[in-house]
């Protein structure tokens, strides 16, 4: 029974960490999207690349 409890707790911690990460990514995307195109160009980011850049270049960043 203890092993199942630890496994369940570990899984809950993983889920919570994933939710926190996803929230932070969405906040970063929102912050960058609020910048105008000139500001984005100044830091070398195209508007269409925001999600990809925030997610570290992962392929499925559109699901954030």
N, CA, C and O atoms as a CHARMM CRD file, in Angstrom:
* protein
*
  256
    1    1 UNK  N      0.81900  -1.19300   0.00000 PROA 1      0.00000
    2    1 UNK  CA     0.00000   0.00000   0.00000 PROA 1      0.00000
    3    1 UNK  C      0.86600   1.26100   0.00000 PROA 1      0.00000
    4    1 UNK  O      0.53400   2.22800  -0.68500 PROA 1      0.00000
    5    2 UNK  N      1.95600   1.27000   0.74600 PROA 2      0.00000
    6    2 UNK  CA     2.81700   2.45000   0.80500 PROA 2      0.00000
    7    2 UNK  C      3.41200   2.79300  -0.55900 PROA 2      0.00000
    8    2 UNK  O      3.53100   3.96800  -0.90700 PROA 2      0.00000
    9    3 UNK  N      3.77700   1.79300  -1.31600 PROA 3      0.00000
   10    3 UNK  CA     4.34200   2.03800  -2.64000 PROA 3      0.00000
   11    3 UNK  C      3.31500   2.73600  -3.51900 PROA 3      0.00000
   12    3 UNK  O      3.65300   3.66700  -4.24900 PROA 3      0.00000
   13    4 UNK  N      2.06500   2.29200  -3.45400 PROA 4      0.00000
   14    4 UNK  CA     1.01000   2.92800  -4.23700 PROA 4      0.00000
   15    4 UNK  C      0.80100   4.37600  -3.81600 PROA 4      0.00000
   16    4 UNK  O      0.55600   5.24200  -4.65600 PROA 4      0.00000
   17    5 UNK  N      0.89700   4.64000  -2.51600 PROA 5      0.00000
   18    5 UNK  CA     0.73400   6.01200  -2.03100 PROA 5      0.00000
   19    5 UNK  C      1.86300   6.90100  -2.54200 PROA 5      0.00000
   20    5 UNK  O      1.62600   8.03500  -2.95800 PROA 5      0.00000
   21    6 UNK  N      3.08900   6.38500  -2.51100 PROA 6      0.00000
   22    6 UNK  CA     4.22900   7.15900  -3.00500 PROA 6      0.00000
   23    6 UNK  C      4.11900   7.38300  -4.50200 PROA 6      0.00000
   24    6 UNK  O      4.41400   8.46800  -5.00300 PROA 6      0.00000
   25    7 UNK  N      3.69300   6.35400  -5.20700 PROA 7      0.00000
   26    7 UNK  CA     3.52300   6.47400  -6.64900 PROA 7      0.00000
   27    7 UNK  C      2.45400   7.50100  -6.97300 PROA 7      0.00000
   28    7 UNK  O      2.62600   8.31900  -7.87700 PROA 7      0.00000
   29    8 UNK  N      1.35500   7.46200  -6.24200 PROA 8      0.00000
   30    8 UNK  CA     0.27600   8.42600  -6.46300 PROA 8      0.00000
   31    8 UNK  C      0.73200   9.84100  -6.13800 PROA 8      0.00000
   32    8 UNK  O      0.43100  10.78000  -6.87500 PROA 8      0.00000
   33    9 UNK  N      1.45600   9.99300  -5.03800 PROA 9      0.00000
   34    9 UNK  CA     1.96000  11.30600  -4.65800 PROA 9      0.00000
   35    9 UNK  C      2.93200  11.82800  -5.71100 PROA 9      0.00000
   36    9 UNK  O      2.87700  12.99800  -6.08900 PROA 9      0.00000
   37   10 UNK  N      3.80300  10.97300  -6.17200 PROA 10     0.00000
   38   10 UNK  CA     4.75800  11.37200  -7.20600 PROA 10     0.00000
   39   10 UNK  C      4.05900  11.79100  -8.48300 PROA 10     0.00000
   40   10 UNK  O      4.45100  12.76000  -9.13300 PROA 10     0.00000
   41   11 UNK  N      3.03300  11.06100  -8.83100 PROA 11     0.00000
   42   11 UNK  CA     2.27200  11.39700 -10.04400 PROA 11     0.00000
   43   11 UNK  C      1.55400  12.73600  -9.87800 PROA 11     0.00000
   44   11 UNK  O      1.52100  13.54100 -10.80900 PROA 11     0.00000
   45   12 UNK  N      0.98300  12.97700  -8.70900 PROA 12     0.00000
   46   12 UNK  CA     0.33100  14.26000  -8.44900 PROA 12     0.00000
   47   12 UNK  C      1.33200  15.41300  -8.52000 PROA 12     0.00000
   48   12 UNK  O      1.01700  16.48700  -9.03300 PROA 12     0.00000
   49   13 UNK  N      2.53200  15.18500  -8.00500 PROA 13     0.00000
   50   13 UNK  CA     3.56400  16.21600  -8.07300 PROA 13     0.00000
   51   13 UNK  C      3.94300  16.50700  -9.52400 PROA 13     0.00000
   52   13 UNK  O      4.15400  17.66300  -9.89100 PROA 13     0.00000
   53   14 UNK  N      4.02900  15.47300 -10.34100 PROA 14     0.00000
   54   14 UNK  CA     4.33800  15.66100 -11.75900 PROA 14     0.00000
   55   14 UNK  C      3.24300  16.44900 -12.46200 PROA 14     0.00000
   56   14 UNK  O      3.52500  17.34300 -13.26000 PROA 14     0.00000
   57   15 UNK  N      2.00500  16.11700 -12.16600 PROA 15     0.00000
   58   15 UNK  CA     0.87400  16.82000 -12.78000 PROA 15     0.00000
   59   15 UNK  C      0.88400  18.28200 -12.35900 PROA 15     0.00000
   60   15 UNK  O      0.70500  19.17100 -13.19300 PROA 15     0.00000
   61   16 UNK  N      1.09100  18.53600 -11.07300 PROA 16     0.00000
   62   16 UNK  CA     1.12500  19.90600 -10.57300 PROA 16     0.00000
   63   16 UNK  C      2.26200  20.69400 -11.22500 PROA 16     0.00000
   64   16 UNK  O      2.06700  21.83700 -11.63800 PROA 16     0.00000
   65   17 UNK  N      3.43700  20.09200 -11.31700 PROA 17     0.00000
   66   17 UNK  CA     4.58300  20.76500 -11.93800 PROA 17     0.00000
   67   17 UNK  C      4.29500  21.08000 -13.40400 PROA 17     0.00000
   68   17 UNK  O      4.66800  22.14500 -13.89500 PROA 17     0.00000
   69   18 UNK  N      3.63800  20.16700 -14.09800 PROA 18     0.00000
   70   18 UNK  CA     3.28900  20.40000 -15.50300 PROA 18     0.00000
   71   18 UNK  C      2.29100  21.54400 -15.63100 PROA 18     0.00000
   72   18 UNK  O      2.39500  22.35900 -16.54900 PROA 18     0.00000
   73   19 UNK  N      1.33200  21.61000 -14.72200 PROA 19     0.00000
   74   19 UNK  CA     0.35000  22.70000 -14.75600 PROA 19     0.00000
   75   19 UNK  C      1.00700  24.05000 -14.47800 PROA 19     0.00000
   76   19 UNK  O      0.68500  25.04700 -15.12300 PROA 19     0.00000
   77   20 UNK  N      1.92100  24.07700 -13.52300 PROA 20     0.00000
   78   20 UNK  CA     2.63400  25.31800 -13.20600 PROA 20     0.00000
   79   20 UNK  C      3.47500  25.75500 -14.40200 PROA 20     0.00000
   80   20 UNK  O      3.49400  26.93500 -14.75100 PROA 20     0.00000
   81   21 UNK  N      4.16700  24.81100 -15.02600 PROA 21     0.00000
   82   21 UNK  CA     4.98400  25.13200 -16.20500 PROA 21     0.00000
   83   21 UNK  C      4.11900  25.69000 -17.32400 PROA 21     0.00000
   84   21 UNK  O      4.46800  26.69100 -17.94900 PROA 21     0.00000
   85   22 UNK  N      3.00500  25.04800 -17.57000 PROA 22     0.00000
   86   22 UNK  CA     2.11300  25.49300 -18.64100 PROA 22     0.00000
   87   22 UNK  C      1.58400  26.90600 -18.37000 PROA 22     0.00000
   88   22 UNK  O      1.48400  27.72300 -19.28500 PROA 22     0.00000
   89   23 UNK  N      1.25100  27.18100 -17.12300 PROA 23     0.00000
   90   23 UNK  CA     0.77300  28.52300 -16.75400 PROA 23     0.00000
   91   23 UNK  C      1.86400  29.56400 -16.99900 PROA 23     0.00000
   92   23 UNK  O      1.58800  30.63800 -17.53500 PROA 23     0.00000
   93   24 UNK  N      3.08800  29.25400 -16.61400 PROA 24     0.00000
   94   24 UNK  CA     4.19300  30.19100 -16.82200 PROA 24     0.00000
   95   24 UNK  C      4.45600  30.42700 -18.30800 PROA 24     0.00000
   96   24 UNK  O      4.74000  31.55100 -18.72100 PROA 24     0.00000
   97   25 UNK  N      4.36200  29.37200 -19.10500 PROA 25     0.00000
   98   25 UNK  CA     4.54900  29.52400 -20.54900 PROA 25     0.00000
   99   25 UNK  C      3.47300  30.42300 -21.14200 PROA 25     0.00000
  100   25 UNK  O      3.76900  31.30300 -21.95000 PROA 25     0.00000
  101   26 UNK  N      2.22500  30.20100 -20.73900 PROA 26     0.00000
  102   26 UNK  CA     1.12800  31.03700 -21.25100 PROA 26     0.00000
  103   26 UNK  C      1.31800  32.50000 -20.85400 PROA 26     0.00000
  104   26 UNK  O      1.04000  33.40100 -21.64400 PROA 26     0.00000
  105   27 UNK  N      1.79200  32.73400 -19.63000 PROA 27     0.00000
  106   27 UNK  CA     2.03900  34.11000 -19.18100 PROA 27     0.00000
  107   27 UNK  C      3.14700  34.76500 -20.00400 PROA 27     0.00000
  108   27 UNK  O      3.03300  35.92900 -20.38700 PROA 27     0.00000
  109   28 UNK  N      4.21100  34.02200 -20.27300 PROA 28     0.00000
  110   28 UNK  CA     5.31100  34.56400 -21.07600 PROA 28     0.00000
  111   28 UNK  C      4.84200  34.86800 -22.49600 PROA 28     0.00000
  112   28 UNK  O      5.21300  35.88900 -23.07500 PROA 28     0.00000
  113   29 UNK  N      4.03100  33.98000 -23.05000 PROA 29     0.00000
  114   29 UNK  CA     3.48300  34.20800 -24.39200 PROA 29     0.00000
  115   29 UNK  C      2.62100  35.46000 -24.39200 PROA 29     0.00000
  116   29 UNK  O      2.74300  36.30000 -25.28300 PROA 29     0.00000
  117   30 UNK  N      1.76200  35.58800 -23.41100 PROA 30     0.00000
  118   30 UNK  CA     0.89100  36.76200 -23.31500 PROA 30     0.00000
  119   30 UNK  C      1.71400  38.04400 -23.20100 PROA 30     0.00000
  120   30 UNK  O      1.40500  39.04700 -23.84400 PROA 30     0.00000
  121   31 UNK  N      2.76100  38.00500 -22.38100 PROA 31     0.00000
  122   31 UNK  CA     3.60300  39.19100 -22.20600 PROA 31     0.00000
  123   31 UNK  C      4.28200  39.58700 -23.51100 PROA 31     0.00000
  124   31 UNK  O      4.31000  40.76600 -23.86600 PROA 31     0.00000
  125   32 UNK  N      4.82600  38.61000 -24.22400 PROA 32     0.00000
  126   32 UNK  CA     5.48400  38.92600 -25.49300 PROA 32     0.00000
  127   32 UNK  C      4.48400  39.38600 -26.54700 PROA 32     0.00000
  128   32 UNK  O      4.78400  40.28200 -27.33700 PROA 32     0.00000
  129   33 UNK  N      3.31100  38.78700 -26.56500 PROA 33     0.00000
  130   33 UNK  CA     2.30100  39.19300 -27.53900 PROA 33     0.00000
  131   33 UNK  C      1.80900  40.61500 -27.28600 PROA 33     0.00000
  132   33 UNK  O      1.28800  41.25900 -28.19700 PROA 33     0.00000
  133   34 UNK  N      1.96800  41.10200 -26.07900 PROA 34     0.00000
  134   34 UNK  CA     1.52500  42.46100 -25.77000 PROA 34     0.00000
  135   34 UNK  C      2.50200  43.52100 -26.29600 PROA 34     0.00000
  136   34 UNK  O      2.16100  44.70200 -26.36500 PROA 34     0.00000
  137   35 UNK  N      3.71600  43.09700 -26.66600 PROA 35     0.00000
  138   35 UNK  CA     4.68800  44.04200 -27.21200 PROA 35     0.00000
  139   35 UNK  C      4.33500  44.38100 -28.65600 PROA 35     0.00000
  140   35 UNK  O      3.75800  43.56200 -29.37200 PROA 35     0.00000
  141   36 UNK  N      4.68600  45.59900 -29.07800 PROA 36     0.00000
  142   36 UNK  CA     4.43500  45.93700 -30.48000 PROA 36     0.00000
  143   36 UNK  C      5.52600  45.31600 -31.36100 PROA 36     0.00000
  144   36 UNK  O      6.55100  44.85200 -30.86200 PROA 36     0.00000
  145   37 UNK  N      5.28900  45.31500 -32.67000 PROA 37     0.00000
  146   37 UNK  CA     6.20600  44.65300 -33.59900 PROA 37     0.00000
  147   37 UNK  C      7.61100  45.24500 -33.55800 PROA 37     0.00000
  148   37 UNK  O      8.59100  44.51200 -33.69400 PROA 37     0.00000
  149   38 UNK  N      7.72400  46.55200 -33.37200 PROA 38     0.00000
  150   38 UNK  CA     9.05300  47.17400 -33.29700 PROA 38     0.00000
  151   38 UNK  C      9.83600  46.66400 -32.09500 PROA 38     0.00000
  152   38 UNK  O     11.03200  46.38900 -32.20300 PROA 38     0.00000
  153   39 UNK  N      9.17800  46.53800 -30.96500 PROA 39     0.00000
  154   39 UNK  CA     9.86300  46.02800 -29.76600 PROA 39     0.00000
  155   39 UNK  C     10.28300  44.57600 -29.97200 PROA 39     0.00000
  156   39 UNK  O     11.39200  44.18600 -29.60600 PROA 39     0.00000
  157   40 UNK  N      9.39100  43.77900 -30.55900 PROA 40     0.00000
  158   40 UNK  CA     9.74400  42.38500 -30.83000 PROA 40     0.00000
  159   40 UNK  C     10.93700  42.30500 -31.77500 PROA 40     0.00000
  160   40 UNK  O     11.84900  41.50700 -31.56100 PROA 40     0.00000
  161   41 UNK  N     10.93300  43.13200 -32.82200 PROA 41     0.00000
  162   41 UNK  CA    12.05700  43.14400 -33.76000 PROA 41     0.00000
  163   41 UNK  C     13.35000  43.54900 -33.07000 PROA 41     0.00000
  164   41 UNK  O     14.41300  43.01700 -33.38900 PROA 41     0.00000
  165   42 UNK  N     13.27300  44.48300 -32.13000 PROA 42     0.00000
  166   42 UNK  CA    14.46300  44.91800 -31.39200 PROA 42     0.00000
  167   42 UNK  C     15.10900  43.77200 -30.62100 PROA 42     0.00000
  168   42 UNK  O     16.33000  43.73600 -30.46900 PROA 42     0.00000
  169   43 UNK  N     14.30200  42.84400 -30.13900 PROA 43     0.00000
  170   43 UNK  CA    14.86500  41.70800 -29.39300 PROA 43     0.00000
  171   43 UNK  C     15.00100  40.46500 -30.26500 PROA 43     0.00000
  172   43 UNK  O     15.31900  39.38300 -29.77200 PROA 43     0.00000
  173   44 UNK  N     14.75700  40.62800 -31.56200 PROA 44     0.00000
  174   44 UNK  CA    15.00800  39.54600 -32.51300 PROA 44     0.00000
  175   44 UNK  C     13.94600  38.47000 -32.55600 PROA 44     0.00000
  176   44 UNK  O     14.24300  37.31500 -32.86000 PROA 44     0.00000
  177   45 UNK  N     12.71700  38.83400 -32.25600 PROA 45     0.00000
  178   45 UNK  CA    11.62800  37.85600 -32.25200 PROA 45     0.00000
  179   45 UNK  C     10.56300  38.28700 -33.24300 PROA 45     0.00000
  180   45 UNK  O     10.12000  39.43600 -33.23000 PROA 45     0.00000
  181   46 UNK  N     10.15500  37.37100 -34.09600 PROA 46     0.00000
  182   46 UNK  CA     9.02000  37.61700 -34.97000 PROA 46     0.00000
  183   46 UNK  C      7.74300  37.21400 -34.25400 PROA 46     0.00000
  184   46 UNK  O      7.73900  36.25800 -33.47800 PROA 46     0.00000
  185   47 UNK  N      6.67100  37.92700 -34.50700 PROA 47     0.00000
  186   47 UNK  CA     5.40500  37.64200 -33.82400 PROA 47     0.00000
  187   47 UNK  C      4.98600  36.17600 -33.99700 PROA 47     0.00000
  188   47 UNK  O      4.46700  35.56500 -33.06300 PROA 47     0.00000
  189   48 UNK  N      5.20400  35.62700 -35.16200 PROA 48     0.00000
  190   48 UNK  CA     4.81500  34.24500 -35.42100 PROA 48     0.00000
  191   48 UNK  C      5.67500  33.20900 -34.71200 PROA 48     0.00000
  192   48 UNK  O      5.32500  32.03000 -34.67400 PROA 48     0.00000
  193   49 UNK  N      6.79200  33.64100 -34.15500 PROA 49     0.00000
  194   49 UNK  CA     7.71700  32.71800 -33.48100 PROA 49     0.00000
  195   49 UNK  C      7.59000  32.73000 -31.96200 PROA 49     0.00000
  196   49 UNK  O      8.29600  31.98500 -31.28200 PROA 49     0.00000
  197   50 UNK  N      6.71700  33.54900 -31.42700 PROA 50     0.00000
  198   50 UNK  CA     6.63500  33.73000 -29.97300 PROA 50     0.00000
  199   50 UNK  C      6.41300  32.40400 -29.24600 PROA 50     0.00000
  200   50 UNK  O      7.17800  32.06700 -28.34200 PROA 50     0.00000
  201   51 UNK  N      5.39700  31.65900 -29.61800 PROA 51     0.00000
  202   51 UNK  CA     5.09900  30.41000 -28.89600 PROA 51     0.00000
  203   51 UNK  C      6.24800  29.42500 -29.01900 PROA 51     0.00000
  204   51 UNK  O      6.60900  28.76100 -28.04700 PROA 51     0.00000
  205   52 UNK  N      6.81300  29.33000 -30.19100 PROA 52     0.00000
  206   52 UNK  CA     7.91700  28.39700 -30.42200 PROA 52     0.00000
  207   52 UNK  C      9.13100  28.76700 -29.56500 PROA 52     0.00000
  208   52 UNK  O      9.76700  27.89700 -28.97100 PROA 52     0.00000
  209   53 UNK  N      9.44100  30.04700 -29.50700 PROA 53     0.00000
  210   53 UNK  CA    10.59200  30.51200 -28.72300 PROA 53     0.00000
  211   53 UNK  C     10.35900  30.30100 -27.22800 PROA 53     0.00000
  212   53 UNK  O     11.24100  29.80900 -26.52300 PROA 53     0.00000
  213   54 UNK  N      9.18800  30.66700 -26.75100 PROA 54     0.00000
  214   54 UNK  CA     8.88500  30.52300 -25.32500 PROA 54     0.00000
  215   54 UNK  C      8.96400  29.06100 -24.90200 PROA 54     0.00000
  216   54 UNK  O      9.41500  28.75300 -23.79900 PROA 54     0.00000
  217   55 UNK  N      8.53200  28.17200 -25.77100 PROA 55     0.00000
  218   55 UNK  CA     8.53600  26.74600 -25.43400 PROA 55     0.00000
  219   55 UNK  C      9.87300  26.07900 -25.75100 PROA 55     0.00000
  220   55 UNK  O      9.96300  24.85100 -25.74000 PROA 55     0.00000
  221   56 UNK  N     10.88600  26.84400 -26.02700 PROA 56     0.00000
  222   56 UNK  CA    12.21700  26.28500 -26.24100 PROA 56     0.00000
  223   56 UNK  C     12.37400  25.57300 -27.56600 PROA 56     0.00000
  224   56 UNK  O     13.22900  24.69700 -27.69500 PROA 56     0.00000
  225   57 UNK  N     11.57100  25.92700 -28.55100 PROA 57     0.00000
  226   57 UNK  CA    11.68800  25.33300 -29.87200 PROA 57     0.00000
  227   57 UNK  C     11.07900  23.95400 -30.00300 PROA 57     0.00000
  228   57 UNK  O     11.40900  23.21900 -30.93400 PROA 57     0.00000
  229   58 UNK  N     10.20600  23.59200 -29.09800 PROA 58     0.00000
  230   58 UNK  CA     9.55000  22.28300 -29.19400 PROA 58     0.00000
  231   58 UNK  C      8.52600  22.29300 -30.31100 PROA 58     0.00000
  232   58 UNK  O      7.93700  23.33100 -30.61100 PROA 58     0.00000
  233   59 UNK  N      8.31800  21.16100 -30.91500 PROA 59     0.00000
  234   59 UNK  CA     7.43800  21.05300 -32.08100 PROA 59     0.00000
  235   59 UNK  C      5.98100  21.35600 -31.77500 PROA 59     0.00000
  236   59 UNK  O      5.31100  21.98400 -32.59400 PROA 59     0.00000
  237   60 UNK  N      5.47200  20.93800 -30.63900 PROA 60     0.00000
  238   60 UNK  CA     4.03900  21.05600 -30.34800 PROA 60     0.00000
  239   60 UNK  C      3.71000  22.27600 -29.50400 PROA 60     0.00000
  240   60 UNK  O      2.79600  22.22600 -28.68100 PROA 60     0.00000
  241   61 UNK  N      4.42900  23.35500 -29.69100 PROA 61     0.00000
  242   61 UNK  CA     4.20800  24.53100 -28.85000 PROA 61     0.00000
  243   61 UNK  C      2.86300  25.19000 -29.11500 PROA 61     0.00000
  244   61 UNK  O      2.42600  26.00900 -28.30600 PROA 61     0.00000
  245   62 UNK  N      2.19500  24.86900 -30.20700 PROA 62     0.00000
  246   62 UNK  CA     0.90100  25.47300 -30.52500 PROA 62     0.00000
  247   62 UNK  C     -0.19300  25.04200 -29.55100 PROA 62     0.00000
  248   62 UNK  O     -1.26500  25.64600 -29.52800 PROA 62     0.00000
  249   63 UNK  N      0.05700  24.02400 -28.75700 PROA 63     0.00000
  250   63 UNK  CA    -0.97300  23.53000 -27.83600 PROA 63     0.00000
  251   63 UNK  C     -0.94900  24.23500 -26.48600 PROA 63     0.00000
  252   63 UNK  O     -1.66900  23.83500 -25.57200 PROA 63     0.00000
  253   64 UNK  N     -0.13500  25.27700 -26.34500 PROA 64     0.00000
  254   64 UNK  CA    -0.04100  25.96400 -25.05600 PROA 64     0.00000
  255   64 UNK  C     -1.24500  26.75600 -24.80500 PROA 64     0.00000
  256   64 UNK  O     -1.35000  27.40700 -23.76500 PROA 64     0.00000
